[in-house]
Amino acid sequence: MADQQPKDLRIRSHVYDGMVKSPNRALMRATGMQDADFKKPIVGVVSTWSENTPCNMHLRGFGDIAEKSVTEAGGWPVQFGTITVSDGIAMGTPGMRFSLPSRDVIADSVETAIRGHNCDAFVAIGGCDKNMPGSMIAIANAEVPAIFVYGGTIAPGNLDDKDIDLVSVFEAVGQWNHHDISAEEVRKIECNACPGPGGCGGMYTANTMASAIEALGMSLPGSASHPAATDGKKADVAAAGKAVLNLLKKGIYPKDIMTRDAFENAITVIMALGGSTNATLHLLAMAHAANVDLTLDDFNTFQKKVPHLADLKPSGQYVFQDLYEVGGVSAVMKYLNENGFLHGDCLTVTGKTIAENLAEVPSLTPGQKVIMPLDHPKRKDGPLIILHGNLAPEGAVAKVSGVKVRHHEGPAKVYNTEEDAIDAVLADEVVDGDVVVVRYVGPKGGPGMPEMLSLSGILVGKGQGESVALLTDGRFSGGTHGLVVGHIAPEAQDAGPIAYLKTGDIVVIDQDTKELTMKVSDAEIEKRRQATKIPPLYTRGVLGKYAHIVSSSAKGAVTDFWRGGEK
């Protein structure tokens, strides 16, 4: 349980205790500290509260709950805030390029605040796709005892006695374009899809990462599942404030918990639940921060042996709140552990092991329909597949839950922006059998690796979700479903083969052989390489910085990859 940072970076709040004359103490007295308080551990409370997104708009109140809990447990709490970018709100706009970079801005800002003020421990509260792994990267790098608390899932919207959510809106646009529904019906879906606070309600990226973090052992049992607007979620936050003081007392650090086995547990759980493709990026980045050796191909190892059990949106029937009502992520973990799928001896933020925690939680509700039994799974193997081939030498990621097509071979229609691809789809220029390709939208090329939910949602809405394949060196929302492949690496901006693909080339996608190839000879690819001029990197502001330092998506799109080799 040793702190691996150099000695001069491990000075914590105890240095202030006992000092007779200290300008540091004078300033801290101005914040309300008195003599007795200097003996208390300083505990950071960090939330990603933001007014412009339902995922995070309720987190300020949660910060106050955590602060009170820390005080009651004998600590001196200090609240910080950090930025956040909502994928759902930025989707389909230039703001989407700032989403993935925000993960690293969040991580850096949290680590800076915690270490800059010599906090002894901290609680991080997040509620959206990037602020959750951002908080976890900060936890790994800050090297003090810490706990993550998920802000909770949103309740489902309802229209005509049917559950709907954010993805319903994107797909409605495609249905309208296909003349299946009216503009007024689209508006009704929009007005009823998102009824209040919380992360997007299916097995999308926020709920995927909440599940992964609980499986990792870095949040308290139940934290992933309790919906945002419940007393159970408030209890999670209060319990975390006390639990982090227990970690400090016992000397349990994040890297004691964030081990290789713990990451294997996280991958197992997201395979069983049918998690987002974004989990590959974020778990790789979190493992990198924790100095754990994890590779993109490790996901295929678990894909082969972990069945897909959850009938959750976007490809299934139910929303995440339905999972909560039948036992939640903890009950799914209990089921998996009882059947030998988890490393039960992994340490967690309770100070107990995974197995000890799960012994205390209820099993899945008898007769429930959200989680299929192991002997009758939705799919006998996992739904997240890593593909390779001459179009993706470093790999690409496909989510095939609910996808009946196992092999697709068709002509490419290549676009250098998502906007051009959307215009082509809406103009009916894309026909069944085509392979739509959007490139120069990777980590460097975007810059920022934007998501393609608008495009994929329109294809699904038009009834082309499986008859048309969609490929990109960018990302997809956790809400995306259909025949889609993202994270193609190397990306076009890095002179990956996708840069040399031409409209009309035949592309092969096969989930059984895990193949992603273009039927173009090596000699022709080399000829095209020599004739292709890659655009210069973006150079302004935060996106310019990001474009120049970010690693391949196959490495987690991290911004400090010098720790692990060349980018």
N, C-alpha and C positions, 0 to 999 in steps of 0.2 A: 504493500500500500504506500509505497514511497512516491513522493512528489518528484517528478523527473526534471523539473526546471532547475537552472543554476541557483545557487544559494541566494544571490542578490535579488532574484525575482520572487523569492518566497517570503518576503517580509509581509506580514499580515497585520491586522488591527491591534494585536497584542503589543506591538511596539509602542503604542501610545500609552499603555497602562504603566503607571509608575513614574512617568516623566514629570518633573517638578516645573520646568519651564519649557514650553513647547508652543511655537506658533501654530503647529498643526492642531493642538488641543484647543487653542484659543478659537480657531475657526470652527472646530467641531462643537464647541460650546455654543456658538452662535446658532447652530442647528437644533439646539435643545438638549445636548448631552450634559450630564452632570457627573460629579466625581465617580459615583457607583457605575455609571454607564460605560466608563472606559474599561471596565473589566469584562464587559460583555462582547461576544463575537459580533462583528459587523456582518450582516446578512443582506445581500442585494436582493431586491425584488424587481425583476425586469419584465415588463409586458410590452406587447406589440400593439397596444391600443391605437385605434384609428377610427375617426368618425365616418370615413367614406367607404366602409366595407362592412357588411353584416358579419363577416368572419371574425372581426376584431373590435367591433363597436362597443361590446360589453366588457372588454377586458380591463378597463380602468377600475371598475368596481371590484373585479377579481384581485387586482393588485392591492386594493385596500384590505380585502379579506386576508390575503397572505401576510400583509404587514402586521395586522392585528395578531395573527397566529404566531408569527415570529416573536413578537413582543411577549405574548403569553408563555412562550417556551423559553424565554430568558435571553433572547438575542436583541440586538439593536438593528432594526430594519431600515434600509434606505432604498427608496424607490427610484428606478430609472425607467426611461422609455426609449424606444428605438423606432426606426421607420418601418413601414411595410408597404408592399405593393400587392393589390388584389388581382390575381390572374383573371377572375371572372369579369371584373370591371375593365381591365386593360385589354381583354381579348379582342382581337381583330382591329386594334388601333396601334399607332406607333408606341404607345405606352407598354405594349406587351414585350418590347425588347428590354425593358428594365426589370422584368419579373425575376428571371434567373440571376442576374447580377445582384439583385437586392438580397438574395440569400447570403452572399459573401459580405455585402455591406453590413447587414444585420449581424453576422458572426463577428466581424471586426469591431463593430461599435459596442457590442455587448462585452466582448473580451476587454476592450479598451476601458470601459467604465468600471468593470469589476476589478481589474488588476490595477488600474490607475488610482483607485480609491482603497486598495488593499483589503478588499472584502474577504472575509474568512470562508464564505459559502454564499450560494445564491439559489433562488427559485426563478425559473424562466417560464413565462406564461405566453403561449402563442396559439393562433387559431387559423392559420392559413398556410397555403402550400409551401411557401419559401421561408416564412419566419420560423417554421418548426425545425427543419434541418439547419437553418441558420443558427437558431438557439443551441442545437445539439453540437454543431461545430464549435461554437463558443465554449460550451461546457467542456468539450474535449481539450480545447486549447488553454482554458483559464486555469485548469489544474487545481481547483478547489472543490470540495463537496458540493453537489448541485442536484436539483430535481427539475424535470420538465413537467408542466401541467398543460394539457390540451384544453382549449377554450370550449370545445364541445361541438357536436354536429347540429346543423339547423333542423328544425322540424320540417316534414314534407309539406309542400303546398298541396292544394286540393282544388280540383275543378271537375264538376259533373261527377262527383263521388269517385274520382280517380286521383291517386297520388301523382304529383308532377314536381319537377325541380328545374334548376337552371338549364340543364341540358335539354329539357323539353322545349325551351325557348329557341335554342339554336336549331334544333331539328324542325321546329315549326316554320322557320324561315324557308327551309328547303321544301316543306310541304306546301307552303304558299306559292313558291316559285313553280312547283309542279302542278299548281291549280287544284290541289286536294283540299285546301282550307282557305277561308277568306282572310283578308287583312284584319277584320274585326276579331276573328277567332285567334289570330296570332296575338292581338292585344290582350285578350282575355287570359291567355296562357301567361303572357308577360306579367300581368297584374296580379296573378295568383301563385306564381311559381316559388317565390321566396318570402315566407311569412314573417321572418324575424331574425334574431341573431344566430350565428353559428356557421361552421364550415359547410361547404356544399354537401348535400345530403346522401349521395350514393357512395359507392366504394371508389371515390375519386381521390385526388392526391392528398388532401388534408386528412381524411379518415384513414387512408393508407398509411401515412406517416405517423399518425397517432397510434395505430395498431402496431406498427413496426417499433416505435419507441417504447411502448408497453412491453412488447415481446423482448426487446433489448434489455429490459430491466431498469430503464431510466425514468419511468413514471410509475406512480402507485397503481396497484391493481384496480381496474375499473375506470381509470382516468380516460382511456381511449373511447369508452362507450357512452358515458353519461352525456345526454344532450345538453346543449348550451343553456337553455332556459329551465333548468331544474335545480332543486335543492341538492340533489346528488352531486352536481357539478360544483356548487359552492362548497360542499363538504370536501371534495377533492382538493380544492385550493387551500382550504383551512388545514387539512391533514398534511399537505406538502410543506407548509410553513413549519410545522412541528417536526416532520420527518427529516428535514434538512439539518436541523440541529442535532438529531440523533446520528446522522452520518458524520457530522463534524466531531461529535463526541467519540464515535467509534473509529475515526480515522479512515473512513471509506471514501475513496476518490473515484471520479468517473472512470478512469482507466482500469480500476479494479472490477468494474462492471462491464465496460465496453470491450469485451474480449472477442476473439475469433468465434468461440462457441455462441456467444450472445448474438453476434451478427448472423450466424447460421439460424438461430431461433427466429430472428426478425424476417429473414428471407423465407423460411418455412411458413410463417404465419401469413405473409402477404401472398404467397403462392396459394395457400388454402382459401384465402378470402378473395382472391382475384384482384389484387391491388393494381395500382397505376404503374405505367411504364416509367414515370418519374422516380419511382422508388429506386431504380437502378442508379440514376445520377446521384441521388441524395445519400443512399447507403454507402456508395463508393466514397463520396466526399466525407461523410462522417467517419468511416473507417480510416481514411487517410489521416484525418485530424487526430484520431486515436492511435495512430501507428499500428493499425491492424492490416495485415496483408489480405486484401480482398480484391478480386478481379471481376471483370464483366462476365467472363466465362463461368465463374462460380455459380452464377444464377442458373445456367443450364444444368449443372450438377443437381440442384434441388428441383428444377423443373421436371426432371426425369422421375423423381421419386415421391414428390408431394402432390397428391390429387387436389383438384379444385373442388371445394365443397360449398361455397357460399353462392346463393342465388340472389346476388345483389346487383343493383344498377351499377354501370350502364348496360350491361348485357343481360341482367337478370330482372326479377320482378320487384325486389324489395329495396327499401332505403335503409340507411344505417341505424335509424331509430328503431326499425323493426328488429334488427339484430340485438340492440340493447334490451328490447322487451322480452327476448327469449334467453337472455343470459349474458350477452355481450362478448367482447373479445376475450375476456378472462375465461368464460365458459368454453369458448372455442379452443383456447390454449390448454385448458384442462383436458378436453377431449383428445387433442393432439398428444399431450404428454402421456396420458394413460395408454396411448397406442404406440409409444416409442418414437415419436417424431421430434421431440424437443430434448435439449440438454437441460435436464431438470436441476442440475447442480450449479447452474450459473447464479452468481450473486446479484441482488437487486437493491434498489434504493430503500426498501423496507429494512435492510440489514439481514434479510432472510434470502433463501434461494427461491428460484422459480417454483420448484416442487413444493416447498413449504408454503409459499403464497397460495398456490393453486389448491392445496389441501383444504384451504379455508373458504374457497369460493364455491357457489352452487354450480351444479352441472347445467347443461342446456335443458330448457323446459321440455318435458316429455311431449312428443307429438308435434313439436314445432316444425316449420317448413322452410325456414331461412337457411339452415345449414344441413346439407345432405349427409347421409351416413357414409362412412369410409367404404362400405361394400356396395354403395350405389352412388358414386360421386357424380357431379355435373360433368367432370372430365377426369379421366384416370391419371393424368399428369397435370403439371402446372400450366397456367395460361400465359405466363411471361416467357418468351422465347428469344434467345440471342441467335441472330442469323449471321452467316459469314458467306463470302464469295468475292468475285472480282469487282463487285459494286460496293462492298463493305469489308475491306480487308481487316479492319480493326473491330468490326462488329456493328450490328444494328439491333434494335429492340422492337419486337412485335408483341401485342397483347391479343391473343386469339380466343379469349373466352367468348363463347357464343358464335364464333365464326365457323360456318360449315365448310367453307372452301379450304381445302388443304393444299391445293396446287393452283397457282394462277400464272398464266403465261400470256403476255400481251404487249402491244406496242406502247412505247413511252410517249407521253405528251409532257414536254419539259418547260417549266416556268421558273424564272429567277425571283419571283415575288409571290407571296400568297394572294395578293390583290389580283394579279393577272390570272392566277388559277381559278379564283372565285368567279371572276368575270367570264371565264371560259365555261365553267360549269353552269352558271346561270343562263348563259347564252346557248345552252345545249350543244356545245362543241365537244363535250366529253361524252363518249358513248360506252355502252357495256363492253367489257373486255379491255378497256384502256388501262394504262398505268400512269396516273397523274404524278408528276415529280416536281416538288418545290425545293429548290436548292439555294445556296448562298444565304441560308438562314440558320446556320449552326452557331456555336458559341462565339466564334470569331466573325463569321460572316453576317450575322444578324445586324449588328452584334447583339448577343444576348439570347440566342436560341429560342425565338418565340414559339408559342403553341399554335396549333392549327385546328382548334375546335370549331371555329367558324366554318372552315372548309369541310372538315369531316362531318359536321352536323348537317350542313346543306346536302352533302352526298347521301347521308342516311335519310334525310327528309324527302329527297327525290326518289328514294327506292334504289339507290345505287351503292349502298353501303358495302355490299359484297361483290357486286358485278364489276365495280371499278376499284382497283387498288390505288392506294395513296402512299407515296414514299416521300421522305424528307430528311435532310440533315438537321432539321429543327426538331421540335418536340410536339407531343400531343397532350392535351388535357387528360386528366384521369377520367373525365367524362366521355372521352372519345371511345367509340366502338366501331366495328367494321373491319375491313381488310386494310389495315394501316401498318406501316413500318416507319419508325422514326429513329433518331440518334445515329443516322448513317455516318460512319467514321472510316477514314478521315473525311472531314467535311469538304465541300467544294472550295471554301476559302483557303483551306490548307492543301489545295491541289489534290484532293482525293478523287478517285475515279468518277464519282458522281458529277464532277465538273466537266467530264468529257462525254457524258451521255447525250445523245441527240434524239430529238423527236423522231419516232419511227423505229428506233432500236427495240428489239424484243427483250423484255425483262422477265425473269423467272423468280417467283416467290414460292417456296415450298416449306411448310411447317414441319413435315416429317423428316426431311433431310437437313432442315435448318439452313436453307440455301437462299441467297440473294445475289443473283448474277445477271449480267447483261450479255446477250449473245453477240459479243464483239471481240474480235481476236486481240491478243496482246499487242501484236504489231500495229493494229489500227488504233488501239488505245494510246500507244506511244506516239503515233503520228499526230493524233488529236492533241495529246499533251503538249507537244512542241509548238502546235499552232494556236493553242489557247492562251490568252492573256488573263491571268487572275486579277480581279480588281484590287486596288490598294486597300489596306486596312483602314477602317474608320479611325479618326484621330481626335475627336473632340470629347471633352468631359469624361464622365464616368464610363460611358460606353467605349470611348477610345482607350482608356486605361484597361478596361476589361478585355477588349479585343486583343491587346498586345500581351497580356499575361495569362489568359485563360488556357487551360489544357483541353485536350480532346474530350468529347463526351464519353468516350470509352474509358476515360480515367476519372469520370465524375465531374468534369468541367470545373476543376478546382483552380484557385488562383495562387496557390503556393506550391506548385508541383516540383519546384527545385528540391524539395525535401525528398522526393522519390525518384529523381532522374530527369531526363529530358522531357519537354512537353510533347 
